[in-house]
Amino acid sequence: MKQSESDQIVAAMQERGIPVTYVLYPDEGHGFGRPENALSFAAVAEAFPAEHLGGRLEPFGADLKGSSLVVVEGAEHVPGLAEAIAEPGR
């Protein structure tokens, strides 16, 4: 999916008051080539089933280290994400 298409989906969700967390990996394409990015995405995505299905959510720890993760929108919807991306050297 092109970023412009993702931008449109996020905007439509926001217009409807639907909470959204939007993350980008600028050095990736349609899949993950870098293990650091795949790990960080899995760590962020883990929050959805934890919140909506009642599962456990592990702290981020070093899961974001070395990834190119950019949180465009909605870090506040993922417990601990805002703090994790603010850590130096992540």
N, C-alpha and C positions, 0 to 999 in steps of 0.2 A: 504494500500500500504506500502510496506517495504521502509525504508529509502534509501536503496541501489537503488531501482527503482526510487525514487524521485531524487536522486543524478544524475542518468543517464538522466532523462528528463531535469533537469536543465542544465547539461553539453551540451546536444544536442541543447538546446535553445541558450546557450551562444555561441556555435560554429557557429550558424547561425546569430548571432548578434541581437537576440531577447531579449529585456529587461525582466528580471525576478526578482521577489522578492520571496525569499525562506525562509519560517519560519518553525521552528520546536517547538514542545511542548514535551520535553523529558519524561514527566510523563503521557503522553496520548497514547492511542492506535489508533484504527480506528475511534473513535468518541471522543467527549469531555465529560469527567466525572466531571471536575471541572468547575463551572460557570465562574470563573475568566479567564480561558483559552478560553472558548466559547466567552466571551465578547471581549477579546483582539483580537481574530481572526476576529470577525465581524467588529471591528474597523479598522483593517488593510485591510480587504477585501473590505470595503466600498470605498476605494480609486479607485478601478478599474472602477466601473460604474460612479463614479463622474468624472473621467478623460475622459472616452471614450463615455459617454452618456450625459455629461454636467450637472450632478447633483451636489448637494452641498456636501461638505465634512466637517464634524464636526471635531473640534480639538480633539486630543486624551484625554486631561484632565486626569482623573484617570482610563481610560479604560484598561490600561496595568497593573495597580497595582495588585500585588499578583499573576500574571500569571507566567507561566514558559517559556514564549516566548523567543526563541532564533532566532535572525535574522541571517541566514547563509549568505545570499546574497541579495543585492539589496535594502537596506534600503533607498538609495537615490531616488528610484522610487516612494516612497510613501511620499507625503508631510508631514513633521513634524515627521516622524518615527524615523529618526536618533537622533533627539533632544529628543524625548520622551523616547527612550531606554537608553539614556545617563543620564537621571534624576536619582538622588539618591533616593532610596526607592520605585522605581516603582514596 
